[in-house]
Amino acid sequence: MEELIAIFCFGWFVTASLKGDPDERGPDIERLHSVDEVWVICARKPRHVQVRLFGRFLDAGVFIGLGLHCRHWLGIKKNYSETVAGIPDLWGNTMGNAQPFRAATALEHVKGICRDVDEKI
């Protein structure tokens, strides 16, 4: 996760998805559909200790992480659903009235070198 966050912060190459379909394409950063503007940074390697950092974008390229969890623990649907549903409240408690950043493309969110895995190449 530390390496992936550094790559994102430096604006180096990451993959992203607005559709949030990790099983098919495995993006580094994806927007989830179940809650408004909740994103997750996915450290998928090594496979046995995968972690997820949930949060929202404050601005283009500015991700505010609000919850770091082990993928194994999140594998229980109840844990995953409750974690995702709690992000807007954590955002409000942490950021006050600040609204999450909204944009039409993954590249606009990431503001670095990014490949949108939802686009056909």
C-alpha positions as CSV (number, residue, x, y, z in Angstrom):
1,M,0.0,0.0,0.0
2,E,2.8,2.4,0.8
3,E,4.3,1.9,-2.6
4,L,1.0,2.4,-4.4
5,I,0.3,5.6,-2.4
6,A,3.7,6.9,-3.3
7,I,3.1,6.1,-7.0
8,F,-0.2,8.0,-6.9
9,C,1.3,11.0,-5.0
10,F,4.1,11.3,-7.5
11,G,1.7,11.2,-10.4
12,W,3.2,8.1,-11.8
13,F,1.2,5.5,-13.8
14,V,-1.9,4.0,-12.1
15,T,-5.0,2.2,-13.4
16,A,-8.4,3.5,-12.4
17,S,-12.1,2.7,-12.9
18,L,-15.3,4.7,-12.6
19,K,-17.4,1.5,-12.9
20,G,-16.0,-0.2,-9.8
21,D,-15.8,-3.7,-11.3
22,P,-12.6,-5.0,-9.6
23,D,-13.1,-8.7,-10.4
24,E,-12.8,-8.1,-14.1
25,R,-10.0,-5.5,-14.4
26,G,-8.3,-5.1,-11.1
27,P,-7.7,-1.3,-11.1
28,D,-5.4,0.4,-8.6
29,I,-8.1,3.0,-7.8
30,E,-11.8,2.6,-8.3
31,R,-15.0,4.5,-7.6
32,L,-17.6,2.4,-5.8
33,H,-21.2,2.5,-6.9
34,S,-23.1,1.8,-3.7
35,V,-22.2,5.2,-2.1
36,D,-21.8,8.6,-3.6
37,E,-18.1,9.5,-4.6
38,V,-16.5,6.8,-2.4
39,W,-13.3,5.5,-3.8
40,V,-10.9,2.8,-2.9
41,I,-7.2,2.4,-3.5
42,C,-6.5,-1.3,-3.8
43,A,-3.1,-2.9,-2.9
44,R,-3.6,-6.3,-4.5
45,K,-0.1,-7.7,-4.0
46,P,1.0,-9.8,-2.3
47,R,-2.3,-11.6,-2.6
48,H,-2.3,-13.0,1.0
49,V,-2.1,-9.6,2.6
50,Q,-4.2,-7.3,0.3
51,V,-5.4,-4.1,1.8
52,R,-7.9,-1.4,0.8
53,L,-7.9,2.3,1.6
54,F,-11.3,3.9,1.4
55,G,-11.9,7.6,1.0
56,R,-12.9,10.5,-1.3
57,F,-11.2,13.0,-3.5
58,L,-11.1,16.6,-2.1
59,D,-9.7,17.9,-5.4
60,A,-8.1,16.6,-8.5
61,G,-5.2,14.4,-7.4
62,V,-6.0,14.9,-3.7
63,F,-7.3,11.7,-2.1
64,I,-8.3,11.7,1.6
65,G,-8.0,8.2,3.0
66,L,-10.6,7.5,5.7
67,G,-10.3,3.8,6.4
68,L,-7.6,1.2,5.8
69,H,-8.7,-2.4,6.0
70,C,-7.4,-5.9,5.3
71,R,-9.1,-7.4,2.2
72,H,-9.6,-10.7,4.1
73,W,-11.7,-8.9,6.7
74,L,-13.6,-7.1,4.0
75,G,-14.4,-10.4,2.3
76,I,-17.2,-10.7,4.8
77,K,-20.0,-8.8,2.9
78,K,-21.4,-7.2,6.1
79,N,-18.0,-5.8,7.0
80,Y,-17.5,-4.4,3.4
81,S,-20.9,-2.9,3.2
82,E,-20.7,-1.2,6.7
83,T,-17.2,0.1,5.9
84,V,-18.3,1.7,2.6
85,A,-21.6,3.1,4.1
86,G,-19.6,4.8,6.9
87,I,-17.3,6.8,4.6
88,P,-19.6,9.7,4.1
89,D,-20.0,10.2,7.8
90,L,-16.3,10.0,8.4
91,W,-15.8,12.5,5.6
92,G,-18.3,14.9,7.2
93,N,-16.7,14.5,10.7
94,T,-13.2,15.1,9.2
95,M,-13.8,17.6,6.4
96,G,-16.8,19.5,7.7
97,N,-18.8,21.0,4.9
98,A,-16.2,20.3,2.2
99,Q,-17.8,18.5,-0.8
100,P,-16.1,15.6,-2.5
101,F,-14.5,16.3,-5.9
102,R,-16.6,15.3,-8.9
103,A,-15.5,14.8,-12.4
104,A,-16.5,12.9,-15.5
105,T,-13.3,10.8,-16.0
106,A,-10.9,8.8,-14.0
107,L,-8.0,10.9,-15.3
108,E,-9.6,14.1,-14.0
109,H,-9.8,12.5,-10.5
110,V,-6.3,11.1,-10.5
111,K,-4.5,14.0,-12.1
112,G,-1.5,12.0,-13.1
113,I,-0.6,9.3,-15.5
114,C,-3.6,7.1,-15.6
115,R,-5.2,4.4,-17.7
116,D,-9.0,4.1,-17.3
117,V,-9.5,0.3,-17.4
118,D,-13.1,0.8,-18.5
119,E,-12.1,2.2,-21.8
120,K,-11.5,-0.1,-24.7
121,I,-8.1,0.1,-26.3
